[in-house]
């Protein structure tokens, strides 16, 4: 049995992880869960999995959950906030911590999990974009394995198994293209509902908007550089609308390895939990004759400026990827709340980057926290100016 803790268990990846756990109940034991605010989903998960401990983020949630757990005659321990999270990720029996928290809020929990010397199935990309080196260095020091859950990175990880890093020529990072790849109308008129309607993947709101602007692919390119220790010019983005090939790796001899499956996040989640083993899953089998064609196109950087911004930020390095990603998170939230237009997302990110006057190139936690505050404030001012 493998004991897992799921951080961010009420979100899309968290829920799918628990779905995988149900299908592997002879293999996986859910030892702990954490949510930010969704207590109702947490209650149903506690009932189903009877975890040893859970962590919530407010004392109000803690109190109401305490009463409920007493009524249910359960023995689940409840931890609170930052310190609570530290206790949760330090539970002795943990084999793998699944980090399914959305956005930059995942950084602190990831660092805590690594500090506790646990292996991590990592579904969060923002933390790697803003603090990749800090995370990877600490993981190496503490012998924590980081297994990617993002479908593309899981594919690359699988293609690289048993290969030498020095023999990788480049990574072919595939992208579905999102809902607007062939869209010919005015991008500024794109509504939230249109942007949330992804053609191949069902995901959380933030990542779905990132997929519509192609920022998601930009973040993933940086994520790949961090996870596989490669420069950005070794990452080539290929639009592949069918989302059957989840990424490829080209080697120096010209050989290209690819990983294929129907688009279903439960597969990379399961692989991250069973690695290096493979066990039977119940995802829909791939039928290539039914699919019949796989297409590939070059990305359009003019139509999708967020992708160009991300690649440029990766080239600049230092604090640029962090500023870009934090400004993006603020802009995406503003778009989801109807405060700005779809096309304002890229404008807010590039304006924020252009106005960053900090000279330091050093990415340490102290600098990051300073830059995070500055970026949030600056992006917020731009968002408010758009509303007027
Ligand atoms: Mg992905």
Boltz pocket constraint, residues with backbone or C-beta under 6 A from the ligand:
constraints:
  - pocket:
      binder: B
      contacts: [[A, 150], [A, 151], [A, 152], [A, 220]]
      max_distance: 6.0
